[in-house]
Amino acid sequence: MTHEVIRHLLDDYVTGELTEDARSPVADHIAACEICAAEVESLKAILARAADLPKSIDPPAEAWSNIRSAISHLLELLCI
């Protein structure tokens, strides 16, 4: 596999979605390539930070009324 092909596989490598056949050459490349090794560490850090985010966020109580008002305003502007 070429460097460019492997770079496109790094996301799947980090998330564990690569097949075992593909994982081994990617791991070998990462061990020898500083650029890809740094990219893997960056991807792992992003995933770790994302895991700390809340699973859901409750919108503010006024969100739907604000959305309704904005739609009504747009409809008035469009004369619908």
C-alpha positions in Angstrom: 0.0 0.0 0.0 1.2 3.5 -0.7 1.5 6.3 1.8 -1.6 8.1 0.3 -3.7 4.9 0.5 -2.7 4.4 4.1 -3.4 8.0 5.0 -7.0 7.4 3.9 -7.3 4.4 6.1 -6.0 6.0 9.3 -9.5 7.0 10.5 -10.7 3.4 10.2 -7.5 2.1 11.8 -8.0 4.3 14.9 -11.7 3.4 15.2 -10.9 -0.3 14.8 -13.0 -0.6 11.6 -10.2 -2.0 9.4 -10.1 -5.7 8.6 -7.2 -7.7 10.2 -5.7 -8.1 6.7 -5.6 -4.3 6.2 -4.7 -3.5 9.8 -1.3 -5.1 9.7 0.3 -3.2 6.8 -1.2 0.0 8.1 0.3 -0.6 11.6 3.7 -1.4 9.9 3.5 1.9 8.0 2.6 3.9 11.1 5.6 2.4 12.9 7.9 3.7 10.2 6.2 7.0 9.2 6.4 9.9 11.6 3.7 11.8 9.6 1.1 9.0 9.9 2.1 8.2 13.5 1.4 11.9 14.4 -1.9 11.8 12.5 -2.9 8.6 14.4 -2.1 10.3 17.8 -4.1 13.4 16.7 -7.1 11.2 15.7 -6.9 9.4 19.0 -6.9 12.7 20.9 -9.9 13.9 18.9 -11.8 10.7 19.7 -10.9 11.0 23.4 -12.1 14.6 23.5 -15.3 13.7 21.6 -16.0 10.9 24.1 -16.1 13.5 26.9 -18.8 15.5 25.2 -22.4 15.2 26.4 -24.4 12.6 24.5 -27.2 15.0 24.0 -27.9 18.7 24.7 -31.3 20.0 25.6 -32.2 23.1 23.6 -33.2 26.2 25.5 -36.9 26.4 26.4 -37.5 29.2 23.9 -35.9 27.5 21.0 -39.1 26.3 19.3 -40.9 29.5 19.7 -37.9 31.4 18.3 -37.8 29.0 15.3 -41.6 29.5 14.7 -41.2 33.3 14.9 -38.3 33.2 12.4 -40.3 31.0 10.0 -43.3 33.3 10.3 -41.1 36.3 9.6 -39.6 34.7 6.5 -43.1 33.8 5.2 -44.2 37.4 5.7 -41.2 38.6 3.7 -42.0 36.1 1.0 -45.6 37.1 1.0 -46.8 33.6 1.5 
